[in-house]
């Protein structure tokens, strides 16, 4: 799994604007995941909402390694 912190990071790599969460696109067998930006400029997204996405990724990775 490769996780991008911020939609702009993903867009910079692939040229298209993603939704948050797991992406359909892969790099070989590697899954891609987009998290909300942690930048203060992203203050419109509440901290609790940003934290939820990071916790969701942690749970996904925990399930995959079990």
DSSP file (Angstrom, degrees, kcal/mol; ACC not computed):
  #  RESIDUE AA STRUCTURE BP1 BP2  ACC     N-H-->O    O-->H-N    N-H-->O    O-->H-N    TCO  KAPPA ALPHA  PHI   PSI    X-CA   Y-CA   Z-CA
    1    1 A X              0   0    0      0, 0.0     2,-0.5     0, 0.0    31,-0.2   0.000 360.0 360.0 360.0 133.5    0.0    0.0    0.0
    2    2 A X  E     -a   32   0A   0     29,-2.4    31,-2.3     2,-0.0     2,-0.5  -0.987 360.0-159.0-114.3 127.1    1.2    3.5   -0.8
    3    3 A X  E     -a   33   0A   0     -2,-0.5     2,-0.5    29,-0.2    31,-0.2  -0.919   2.7-154.7-109.7 129.8   -0.7    6.3    1.0
    4    4 A X  E     -a   34   0A   0     29,-2.9    31,-3.3    -2,-0.5     2,-1.2  -0.887  11.4-142.4-100.2 127.8   -0.7    9.8   -0.3
    5    5 A X  E    S+a   35   0A   0     -2,-0.5    31,-0.2    29,-0.2    33,-0.2  -0.770  76.9  11.3 -92.8  95.8   -1.3   12.5    2.2
    6    6 A X  S  > S-     0   0    0     29,-2.6     4,-1.3    -2,-1.2     3,-0.4   0.076  78.2-108.1 110.8 138.9   -3.4   15.0    0.3
    7    7 A X  H  > S+     0   0    0      1,-0.2     4,-2.8     2,-0.2    11,-0.3   0.834 117.0  60.2 -63.3 -33.0   -5.3   14.8   -3.0
    8    8 A X  H  > S+     0   0    0      1,-0.2     4,-2.5     2,-0.2    -1,-0.2   0.845  99.5  55.8 -67.7 -32.7   -2.7   17.2   -4.5
    9    9 A X  H  > S+     0   0    0     -3,-0.4     4,-1.3     2,-0.2    -1,-0.2   0.928 111.7  43.7 -63.0 -43.6    0.1   14.7   -3.8
   10   10 A X  H  X S+     0   0    0     -4,-1.3     4,-2.6     2,-0.2     3,-0.4   0.932 113.1  51.2 -65.2 -46.1   -1.8   12.1   -5.8
   11   11 A X  H  X S+     0   0    0     -4,-2.8     4,-2.8     1,-0.2    -2,-0.2   0.873 106.3  55.3 -60.8 -36.9   -2.7   14.5   -8.5
   12   12 A X  H  < S+     0   0    0     -4,-2.5    -1,-0.2     1,-0.2    -2,-0.2   0.847 113.9  41.2 -63.5 -33.3    1.0   15.5   -8.9
   13   13 A X  H  < S+     0   0    0     -4,-1.3    -2,-0.2    -3,-0.4    -1,-0.2   0.850 133.1  18.2 -81.8 -36.2    1.9   11.9   -9.4
   14   14 A X  H  < S-     0   0    0     -4,-2.6    -3,-0.2     2,-0.2    -2,-0.2   0.538  92.3-124.4-120.0  -9.8   -0.9   10.8  -11.7
   15   15 A X  S  < S+     0   0    0     -4,-2.8     2,-0.3    -5,-0.4    -4,-0.2   0.449  77.0  94.5  82.5  -1.7   -2.5   14.0  -13.1
   16   16 A X  S    S-     0   0    0     -6,-0.3     2,-0.6     0, 0.0    -2,-0.2  -0.919  76.6-113.3-125.8 156.9   -6.0   13.3  -12.0
   17   17 A X        -     0   0    0     -2,-0.3     2,-0.1    -3,-0.1    -9,-0.1  -0.729  37.1-157.9 -89.8 120.5   -8.0   14.4   -8.9
   18   18 A X        -     0   0    0     -2,-0.6     2,-0.2   -11,-0.3    -7,-0.1  -0.378  15.0-120.8 -91.8 170.3   -8.9   11.5   -6.7
   19   19 A X        -     0   0    0     -2,-0.1    15,-0.2     1,-0.1     2,-0.1  -0.648  47.5 -88.3 -92.9 164.6  -11.5   10.9   -4.0
   20   20 A X  S    S+     0   0    0     -2,-0.2     2,-0.2    13,-0.1    15,-0.2  -0.440  90.2  31.1 -72.3 151.2  -10.3   10.1   -0.5
   21   21 A X  E    S-B   34   0A   0     13,-3.1    13,-2.2    -2,-0.1     2,-0.1  -0.574 105.3  -2.7 103.4-165.1   -9.7    6.4    0.3
   22   22 A X  E     -B   33   0A   0     11,-0.2    11,-0.3    -2,-0.2     2,-0.2  -0.385  68.0-141.0 -68.2 137.8   -8.6    3.4   -1.6
   23   23 A X  E     -     0   0A   0      9,-2.9     9,-0.4     2,-0.2    -1,-0.1  -0.652  14.2-135.1 -99.8 153.9   -8.1    4.0   -5.3
   24   24 A X  E    S+     0   0A   0     -2,-0.2    -1,-0.1     7,-0.1    -2,-0.0   0.864  85.6  86.5 -70.8 -37.2   -8.9    1.8   -8.3
   25   25 A X  E     -     0   0A   0      6,-0.0     7,-0.7    -3,-0.0     2,-0.3  -0.318  61.3-172.5 -64.2 145.7   -5.5    2.5   -9.8
   26   26 A X  E     -B   31   0A   0      5,-0.2     2,-0.7     2,-0.0     5,-0.2  -0.916  28.4-132.5-131.2 161.0   -2.6    0.3   -8.7
   27   27 A X  E >  S-B   30   0A   0      3,-2.2     3,-2.3    -2,-0.3     2,-0.4  -0.913  80.0 -55.9-110.4  99.0    1.1    0.4   -9.3
   28   28 A X  T 3  S-     0   0    0     -2,-0.7    -2,-0.0     1,-0.3     0, 0.0  -0.563 122.1 -20.8  63.2-120.3    1.7   -3.3  -10.2
   29   29 A X  T 3  S+     0   0    0     -2,-0.4     2,-0.5    -3,-0.1    -1,-0.3   0.420 114.1 111.2 -94.5  -0.8    0.3   -5.2   -7.3
   30   30 A X  E <   - B   0  27A   0     -3,-2.3    -3,-2.2   -29,-0.1     2,-0.1  -0.637  61.6-140.0 -84.7 124.4    0.5   -2.1   -4.9
   31   31 A X  E     - B   0  26A   0     -2,-0.5   -29,-2.4    -5,-0.2     2,-0.4  -0.458  13.2-140.6 -77.0 152.7   -2.7   -0.6   -3.8
   32   32 A X  E     -a    2   0A   0     -7,-0.7    -9,-2.9    -9,-0.4     2,-0.4  -0.920  17.3-175.2-118.4 143.4   -3.0    3.2   -3.6
   33   33 A X  E     -aB   3  22A   0    -31,-2.3   -29,-2.9    -2,-0.4     2,-0.5  -0.999  12.6-149.2-139.7 137.6   -4.8    5.1   -0.9
   34   34 A X  E     -aB   4  21A   0    -13,-2.2   -13,-3.1    -2,-0.4     2,-0.3  -0.943  13.4-170.9-115.1 127.1   -5.4    8.9   -0.5
   35   35 A X  E     -a    5   0A   0    -31,-3.3   -29,-2.6    -2,-0.5     3,-0.1  -0.744  34.3 -93.1-107.0 156.8   -5.7   10.5    2.9
   36   36 A X        -     0   0    0     -2,-0.3    -1,-0.1    14,-0.2     6,-0.0  -0.379  51.5 -94.2 -67.1 151.0   -6.8   14.1    3.6
   37   37 A X        -     0   0    0    -32,-0.1   -31,-0.1     1,-0.1    -1,-0.1  -0.343  22.0-152.5 -63.5 143.2   -4.0   16.7    3.8
   38   38 A X        +     0   0    0    -33,-0.2    -1,-0.1    -3,-0.1     2,-0.1   0.327  56.7 123.8 -96.1   5.6   -2.7   17.4    7.3
   39   39 A X  S >  S-     0   0    0      1,-0.1     3,-2.3     2,-0.1    -2,-0.0  -0.361  72.2-126.2 -66.1 142.1   -1.7   21.0    6.2
   40   40 A X  G >  S+     0   0    0      1,-0.3     3,-1.1     2,-0.1    -1,-0.1   0.764 110.6  70.3 -58.1 -22.9   -3.2   23.9    8.2
   41   41 A X  G 3  S+     0   0    0      1,-0.3     3,-0.3     2,-0.1    -1,-0.3   0.670  89.4  62.8 -67.2 -14.8   -4.4   25.1    4.8
   42   42 A X  G X   +     0   0    0     -3,-2.3     3,-1.8     1,-0.2    -1,-0.3  -0.062  64.0 128.0 -97.8  31.2   -6.8   22.2    4.9
   43   43 A X  T <   +     0   0    0     -3,-1.1    -1,-0.2     1,-0.3     4,-0.1   0.646  54.8  77.4 -65.4 -15.1   -8.5   23.6    8.0
   44   44 A X  T 3  S+     0   0    0     -3,-0.3     2,-0.7     2,-0.1    -1,-0.3   0.772  85.0  70.2 -66.0 -23.9  -11.9   23.4    6.3
   45   45 A X  S <  S-     0   0    0     -3,-1.8     5,-0.1    -8,-0.1    -1,-0.1  -0.855  96.6-121.3 -94.4 117.2  -11.8   19.6    7.0
   46   46 A X     >  -     0   0    0     -2,-0.7     4,-2.1     1,-0.1     3,-0.5  -0.176  15.9-117.7 -59.9 150.0  -12.2   19.1   10.8
   47   47 A X  H  > S+     0   0    0      1,-0.2     4,-3.0     2,-0.2     5,-0.2   0.895 114.2  55.7 -53.6 -45.0   -9.5   17.3   12.7
   48   48 A X  H  > S+     0   0    0      1,-0.2     4,-1.9     2,-0.2    -1,-0.2   0.870 107.6  49.5 -59.8 -37.2  -11.8   14.5   13.7
   49   49 A X  H  > S+     0   0    0     -3,-0.5     4,-1.4     2,-0.2    -1,-0.2   0.915 111.8  47.4 -68.0 -43.2  -12.7   13.9   10.0
   50   50 A X  H  X S+     0   0    0     -4,-2.1     4,-1.6     1,-0.2     3,-0.3   0.929 111.4  51.7 -62.8 -43.8   -9.0   13.8    9.0
   51   51 A X  H  X S+     0   0    0     -4,-3.0     4,-2.6     1,-0.2     5,-0.2   0.872 102.9  59.6 -60.9 -38.1   -8.3   11.4   11.9
   52   52 A X  H  X S+     0   0    0     -4,-1.9     4,-2.4    -5,-0.2    -1,-0.2   0.900 104.0  50.3 -58.0 -42.0  -11.1    9.1   10.8
   53   53 A X  H  X S+     0   0    0     -4,-1.4     4,-1.9    -3,-0.3    -1,-0.2   0.894 111.0  48.3 -65.5 -39.4   -9.4    8.6    7.4
   54   54 A X  H  X S+     0   0    0     -4,-1.6     4,-2.1     2,-0.2    -2,-0.2   0.896 112.4  48.7 -67.6 -39.4   -6.0    7.7    9.0
   55   55 A X  H  X S+     0   0    0     -4,-2.6     4,-2.4     2,-0.2    -2,-0.2   0.884 108.2  54.5 -67.3 -37.8   -7.7    5.3   11.4
   56   56 A X  H  X S+     0   0    0     -4,-2.4     4,-2.3    -5,-0.2    -2,-0.2   0.914 108.5  49.0 -60.4 -42.4   -9.5    3.7    8.5
   57   57 A X  H  X S+     0   0    0     -4,-1.9     4,-2.6     2,-0.2     5,-0.2   0.919 108.9  52.8 -63.4 -43.0   -6.2    3.1    6.8
   58   58 A X  H  X S+     0   0    0     -4,-2.1     4,-2.5     1,-0.2    -2,-0.2   0.921 110.3  47.9 -58.3 -44.3   -4.7    1.6    9.9
   59   59 A X  H  X S+     0   0    0     -4,-2.4     4,-2.4     2,-0.2    -1,-0.2   0.904 110.4  51.9 -63.7 -41.2   -7.6   -0.8   10.2
   60   60 A X  H  X S+     0   0    0     -4,-2.3     4,-1.9     1,-0.2    -2,-0.2   0.918 112.4  45.5 -60.5 -44.6   -7.3   -1.8    6.5
   61   61 A X  H  X S+     0   0    0     -4,-2.6     4,-1.7     2,-0.2    -2,-0.2   0.874 110.9  53.2 -68.6 -37.4   -3.5   -2.5    7.0
   62   62 A X  H  X S+     0   0    0     -4,-2.5     4,-0.7    -5,-0.2    -2,-0.2   0.916 110.3  47.5 -62.9 -42.3   -4.1   -4.4   10.2
   63   63 A X  H >< S+     0   0    0     -4,-2.4     3,-0.6     1,-0.2    -2,-0.2   0.892 110.5  52.7 -64.6 -39.7   -6.7   -6.7    8.4
   64   64 A X  H 3< S+     0   0    0     -4,-1.9    -1,-0.2     1,-0.2    -2,-0.2   0.819 111.3  45.8 -67.9 -30.2   -4.3   -7.2    5.5
   65   65 A X  H 3<        0   0    0     -4,-1.7    -1,-0.2     1,-0.2    -2,-0.2   0.539 360.0 360.0 -91.1  -5.9   -1.5   -8.3    7.7
   66   66 A X    <<        0   0    0     -4,-0.7    -1,-0.2    -3,-0.6    -2,-0.1   0.491 360.0 360.0 -79.7 360.0   -3.6  -10.6    9.9
